[in-house]
């Protein structure tokens, strides 16, 4: 009898079922995209004013999509994608709070965290389904 399976059944969710390596890889990528996008925001504001209005939200969505897609190989893709995207956002949040005093809006923080969870979960699920489809065609 495998003890790790019994523990997973008892607790419901284990760290192994989320896929820690893929989650950390996705969170790191999301963090990098968010930091680079934030650093480029002033340059975009100078070069293209209309683009500057949607730059940071677009960068966030791209970061969460990439984080979700990177976590598509875990046993529970939506859970791994949500954890990956949310972790990437939580990594960059201290920088946002430190460098932007107006960024301390709890509603905006909660909305961005919810966007990270939903986007990461949705794109991890889509990427896992797409990978399963490709694997069936190749076999």
Secondary structure, 3 states (H helix, E strand, C coil): CCHHHHHHHHHCCCHHHHCHHHHHHHHHHHHHHHHHHHHHHHHHHHHCHHHHHHHHHHHHHHHHHHHHHHCCCCCCHHHHHHHHHHHHHHHHHHHHHHHCHHHCCHHHHHHHHHHHHHHHHHHHHHHHHHHHHHHHHHC
